[in-house]
Amino acid sequence: MKTIKILTLGLLSLIVFAACAGDPSPSPVIPTSEDPTPFLLSPAAPTQPAITESPQIPSAQVPTITLLTGPLVEVVTSGLDTPWEIAFLPGGELLVTERSGNLVLIGRTTTRIRVPNVEQRGEGGLLGLALDPDYPVNNRIYVYLTSLENGQLVNRVERYVFKNGALSDREVIFEGILGANNHDGGRIEFGPDGYLYITTGDAQNPDIAQAVTSLQGKILRVSSEGEVPEDNPFASAVWSYGHRNPQGLAWDPEGRLWSTEHGPSGLGSGYDELNLITPGANYGWPEIQGEEKLEGMVSPVIQSGGSVTWAPGDVEYLEGRLYFTGLRGSALYVVSLDGERVTGFNTFFSGEFGRLRAVRLGPDGYLYVSTSNRDGRANPGVDDDLILRVNPNLLITP
């Protein structure tokens, strides 16, 4: 069934289309990766995931939702080119990064603003996006991008003033992150402590993830000026290490930091991960994967196992659940939590919209999810890529 509705979000007035979906998938492993027409599916059957113990981090304020009256899925906009991140401006407009190097402002009209010096190559390009915690006052935004310096791919975080639909006052906030065709990380988020967290991939050099002196294969933590906080564990920007290609960051109300990470799915296995991040901890890549354990290394809270690939994108927390996207998995995964303990795992929209990457909780309490079907690893439809609005209250299981 397809219906036509008008979606109003702050200054945003767009035509959208409603649909319903959900689909079961294999369970994760217990430890000891203009508008297409959606199809109506049955809700996913619940599955029981893997659980390991993980540590804690300081407290965060997390929005809650009450009554949402919209349908399960609506298409907010179409015709994007590999959207990588979604942010909301105070007036309700969406700000989206396209990997090709455009910043897209979506309101009553759609405007593309070119970000300079972006090198789109492989998985690199214009990736992460974060608004300054004081954005309503200073209009500052932060982007994570890939560039080319002396023939070498590099990644860095830049800051701009974004005002009246234009970028100005460019500053390099953090640099020195080696890039590669693959494994560039790229998520940036301000944590509840006011610091900027940055995910970096191993830049196709697995061993470097174990070196705390390198910036590759890490989660980094810096101030809004790019300075190293005094309480970082290694007197450097490194917050945690032993990561292959971390993609998503989200904090729960107790301040615990959760992260999604790609396993070596290109090598014929999955082993994608959901991790609970502790400062100074070693998450094992490339020494361990899946259920493997070594002293001094942290195994994932749940992982996909060797025969299933999630290729997880971003992650968002809402009311006791983590919602994370799947690229190769082409699904939205929902992890139910009781504190640090996983109590449920469900899969929705399996294969219905193709590859899914960004997920952002909107100010209206809905989840906003981007497709990634123009990233060279799918067969895009004429309207791809899309941003979907998902009603989390209707993601139910029997």
Residue, then its C-alpha position, 0 to 999 in steps of 0.5 A: m500500500k502506498t499513500i501520499k502525505i505532506l511532511t512538515l518538519g520545522l521549515l521543511s515541507l516535502i512530499v513523502f510516501a508511506a510504507c511498512a516493513g520488517d524482516p527476520s535475520p540470523s541471530p548475532v553470536i554470543p561472544t565467550s560487520e522520485d520515491p521507490t515503492p517500498f514493499l509490505l513485509s511481516p515484522a521481524a521475529p525476535t532473536q537472542p544476541a551475544i553478550t559480554e561484559s563491558p565498562q562504563i562512561p559518564s552520563a548523558q541526556v537522551p531525548t524520549i518520545t511519547l506519541l508519534t502518529g506518522p506511518l512506519v516509513e516515509v521518504v523525506t527526500s530523494g536524488l542524493d549522491t551517497p549521503w553519509e551523515i545527517a544533522f538537524l539545524p535549530g530551524g528544523e532543516l536537514l544538513v547532509t554530507e554527500r561523499s562526493g564533497n557536497l553539503v546539502l541543505i534540505g528545507r523548503t528548497t534543496t541547496r548544495i554547497r561545495v566543500p573544498n579540497v575533498e578527494q572522493r576515492g573508494e570509501g573516502g570523501l566528505l564523511g562525518l558532520a557535527l554541529d558545535p554544541d553552541y551552534p545556535v550562538n556560533n553557527r559552527i559545524y565540523v566535517y570529517l573529510t578525505s583530501l590529497e596531500n603530496g599524492q597521499l590520501v589523508n583524513r582530517v576534521e575541519r570547522y566552518v561557520f555555516k550561516n545563510g546557506a554559505l560556508s566561511d571561516r575554514e579552520v583545520i581542527f585535527e589532522g594527521i590521519l592517514g587515508a586509504n581507498n578503504h577503512d577511513g572511519g569518518r564519524i564525528e560526534f560531540g559527547p555528553d562531556g563536550y569533547l569531539y569523538i572521531t572514528t578512524g579506520d586502519a587505512q588498510n594497514p591492520d597492524i597499525a591499529q595496535a600502535v597507540t602512537s598512531l591515529q589509525g584504527k582508533i576512536l579519538r577524543v579532542s576538544s572543539e579546538g582539536e586539543v588533547p584533553e588532560d584525562n585522555p589515557f595516552a596523553s594523545a588524542v587516542w581514546s581507544y585502539g585496536h579498531r578495524n573501521p569503526q563507523g557509529l557512535a552513540w551514548d546511552p543515558e548513563g554516558r556509556l559510549w557504544s560503537t559499531e565496527h566493520g569486520p573483515s567481511g571482504l575476506g569472506s567472513g562477517y565478524d561485524e561488531l557492536n562494542l562498548i567503549t572504555p577509555g584506553a581499551n584495546y578492541g583486538w584488531p587484528e589479533i582477535q575477531g568474533e568470539e576470540k579472546l586474548e588477555g588485555m583485549v576487549s571482545p565485542v558485546i555482540q558480533s555477526g558471526g563468520s557467516v553473516t555480514w551487517a557492515p554496520g553504519d551509524v548507530e543511535y540510542l533511543e529509550g533502551r534500544l540501539y538502532f544501527t544501519g547495515l550497508r551490506g546487510s541492507a537493514l535496520y538492526v534494533v538491539s534491546l538493552d538492560g544497562e550493558r546487557v543485551t536482551g534482544f536483537n531484531t532486523f527490519f527492512s531487510g533488502e527493502f531500501g538497499r544499503l543503509r548508512a546514516v541514522r539520526l534521531g530527529p527533534d520530532g522523535y522519529l529516526y532519519v535514515s539514509t540509503s547508500n545505493r550510489d556508493g559503487r556497491a549497489n544497483p541504484g534506483v532512479d530516485d536514489d539516494l533517499i532519506l527515510r523517516v522511520n517511526p520507532n514506535l511502530l518497529i514491533t515484533p510479534 
